[in-house]
Amino acid sequence: MASSKDISNQTLGCIFNIQKFSVHDGPGIRDVVFMKGCPLRCKWCSNPESQNKLPEIGYNHNKCIGIDECGYCLEVCSTKAIKTSTPDTSTPSIVINRDLCDNCGKCVMVCPAKAVTIFGEMMSVEDVLRVVQEENVSWRSSGGITVSGGELLLQSEFVHELLKECKKRGIDTAIETSGYGCWNDLEKICRYSNLIFYDIKCMDPDKHKKYTGVRNELILDNLEKIAAHFPQTPVIVRTPIIPEFNNSLEDIKAIIEFLTKIQNLKDYELLGYHAFGEPKYRQLGRKYQLEQLTPPKKEYISELNQKARALLKEKGIL
Amino acid sequence: MEVARILTPQEERIIKGQEREELTTEEGRKKRERVNKLVSKVRVTPPRVDIQRALLFTESFKETENLPMVLRWAKAMENVLNNIKVAIGEDELIVGNCGRVERHCILYPELRGAWLEHGLEDIKEKGAYLVADEDIKTVKEKIVPYWKGKTAHEMYIALLPEATRYAIYGSDNYGASGVMQDNANINATLNWAPDYKKVLEKGFLGIKKEAEERLNSIDVAAPENNYDKIPFLKAVIIVCDAMIAYAKRYAKLAKELAAKETNENRKKELEKIAEVCEWVPANPARNFHEAIQSQWFTQVGFRLEQPTTGVISQGRIDQYFYPFYKKDVDEGNLDEDSALELLECLWVKLANFVPLNATNAKSFWEGYAHFEHTMVGGQTRDGRDATNELSYLIIKSKKEFPLNYPDLSVRIHSKTPEPFLREVCDLIREGTGFPKLFNDEEIIPHLINNGASIEDARDYTGAACTEIRMPNVDTYMVVGGNINLPAALEMAMNDGMFTLEGKRQQLGVPTGTAEKFTTYEELVDAFRLQVEHFMKHFFIRQSALEITNSKRLAAPLMSSVHDVCMRELKDIHQPLKTGISKDTGNINLNGFGTVVESLAAIKKVVYDEKRVTMSELMEALKNNFEGKEALRQMLLNAPKYGNNDPYADEIAREIDAMLLETATKFKTPNGPQHIKFVPVTSHVGMGAKLGATPNGRKAGEPLSEGISPSQGADTKGPLATLISIDNAKSRKYANSFARLLNIKLSPQVVAEEKGLQDLMSLVRTFCDLKLWHLQFNIVNSDILRDAQKNPEKYRNLLVRVAGYSAYFVDLSPQLQNEIINRTEHKLI
């Protein structure tokens, strides 16, 4: 994708969150930079605000104090996208017509309760590093930066520059990727990554397409290339365990079989599906497709993890 | 990524539904059955008021009106120590009590005797303490009538100008107005850490001998006639003898019990107790057992002599006990388990003494607050790391000991060994709020700045909540009080008017109403004048209390172990010249976060962005934001202190500088007073009496706590919070002490090996940033909510309140909510 530039010709990235004090996305205490935009449409996606490439308006009904004492957003909306909701509760609030909304953000500026927010902000590498280095005292914890998404490959030029600059400044780098993108882009980014988190969702290309919107050949191919070109860079492969999609031992066995080819595999983690992202779909005016799905039991996931681990050991990979 | 809920070890134990209170490790229960039995009995009933001390003390005072105060006190102590019932409980190894063996509290009628007239009935009704009707009758007939008109509190009140008195007390001289809050005469002095080492090394015979020699050398014909020192020296001799006699009564009792005992094991133990009590505290301790017994007897003496804020501190316990421990271990006379058993017998003794605060000020001291500050780690006097085997052992004991005793703290410094920090952080992960952390890198330079030698500074110990003391260098300070900063801000906006006890009145100074202020700076200036006004009240009260204490109080036992008193031959309640009388924090400021957030919100919304006029804001505050939710949301969403936001943090820094500067303008007869940020639980009580504030806080809600941001206002993770606390330090003067900081973490953040490593990094960051104090609550908020609903299931749930851990179910609903609402830093 062609990258955005600001007036001084700096590359800009669209970022929807910089999560401080993250402790589960690489060593130490880290800042996770979430890049906006993703070519996949996983049905279980818990960050729906990460999917579209451009900034978009979110509306949190729970934070909204209603139009009786407020209603500023109604006044400023120039496209008439914001309307009074049919008062099914005691306090009437608002609805946003997404077809009319042009994401101009005027409503965000006036909302006193921050119920209307904008997901996504155009930032330069320097902007991101300023935020990350505000807390530079945390680096003694061997922490660093983890670039995540969305899919960072959609903004590869920006991510490449960001990671390169981090390396220059001695900030530890990690990435989280779906691997769905052009190898040339991925290769450039891997050069500046100390640790790679890589998602493999399932081995069956058709099933993969049905649940994520894309086939998996490119993903698998790219991981093999990483193993070949960056044998020294540790890779942690993760699989989200989604009921009805990939939660059988057979699914996992198939993935492990593939992982025997990845010589720099450092770990393999299974993560249980959860529905915590569901409220965000409502904030974006979208429908969550897996409403009826029950998350797997904690015990089931830990059992599956143990089995996977045993298998990997058996094959001499871990 | 999101992670399933993880429980702390404490939460797991509670959820499993453990009924009996016992040691938390299987190893502990198996090897220390005695301790387990003792522990299980402590919290079975609420503490009982024991009136023996009050009765014996009063009896003596009636007989000694013609004597100087220090001698009267010594004689009263003698009467108490010679006649208080001695009793040895089943399974006890360490003996001696201030009343009954079981959980109890004692009374000090010389301070606030008149309060006892109704106070005992009130506390009985509330059920937090047990008290026999017969004892209430005795107190009313034999104790109160003697003290009425003679107590320290009455003298102090008489010395206060009406305006000062009213600002502090309103209509109840035993309560609190909520604008200021006064701890005067609830305790005889500020928190204190004595020099136990002296008793362990010299014994009271040694101390007495020194006093006798000084007494014999007094010569009225000599050039410096020091005849005036005689009463003090005689008093020291009397209390030394009384302490020795008291221990010997225990030796005798143990011998008698041993003779009757049929169980051979117990018989031997009782004989051993007899031998120990025969020897200490009269003589220098010869082994670990004697050292602990001697320290405890000394503590009992201090507790009987007078109440110090939060009870007497244990000081640097891993330092002064270490030589005895080491010697016993080296000679093969002590193993780790017997050492743990002795220490834990001492913890049980601590747990069975509960301070009772003679005050009507509700919610100012909740949950049986106690601070028998027990400190480990830190540095030696010559600047080496002081950690030793005993430091590790005490951390280990705290892990298995299920009660909120002792109040444990750790000194952290740049050379704190990694293995020790690891044990400390692992204890923090238990989730019981222990230990609290003190930072040598901040505290030692502060002490030097205030005139201490570098060796003395390195030897500081914690005392009470987040305060510190240098034994043998610091001298007594009279008890300070709290100022409600957000109330001062309200007055700054309302021409000094304030509604107290239902009446709108001129409580502050007239500084105009905020509608007339054209700039933010005018508002800050008005606030400064109101703060100055209340500081003036504070210094008036402080002076009145200094005068009162030197006339009405004495503490010959405490004085006998203090180098400065023994050098000057003066009681510790008298002004002393050769110590450092600069206090380590006495003016307690409440609601710093609330004020900073309020000013940031006004600056942003009213002056910078002009989204709201000052009149609108004032009107909304008056009506508690009724119908003005949009305005309240703007205020709530203004830049917030605690998030490493320069806009808010810069305001915090300016206000800090202003507060420190204002405090330097005043002095008491004894010297300057310093600022601290230690609310205990008064931020809840003060909040309850305050209207809505411009940070969006509604009327009656708690103020922010210590130096922490408002509950729930810090949303950028604990590192950002730490950095903001650092940003808020103006470093303008060296008069800012004891900045209490509470951080709540979700257990998942500190789970497993990685979580432990991250917690250690967080503590190292705290050390690097040179922040004064840090304590953690590691607890799931949903567990706290469940505990509110089902208290019976959570009797044992400990939480960190403010410088101390308390049982969650013992706290008021307001304080429980305050703790729940503190930001829980967790993973997203």
Interface residues (C-beta under 8 A of the other chain):
Chain A: Q19 K20 F21 S22 V23 H24 D25 P27 G28 I29 S46 I65 E69 C70 Y72 P112 A113 K114 E134 E135 V137 S138 R140 S141 S142 G143 L271 G272 H274 F276 K298
Chain B: M1 E2 V3 A4 G627 K628 E629 A630 L631 Q633 M634 L636 N637 N644 K716 G717 P718 L719 A720 L722 I723 V749 K754 G755 Q757 D758 S761 L762 R764 T765 D768 L769 H825 L827 I828
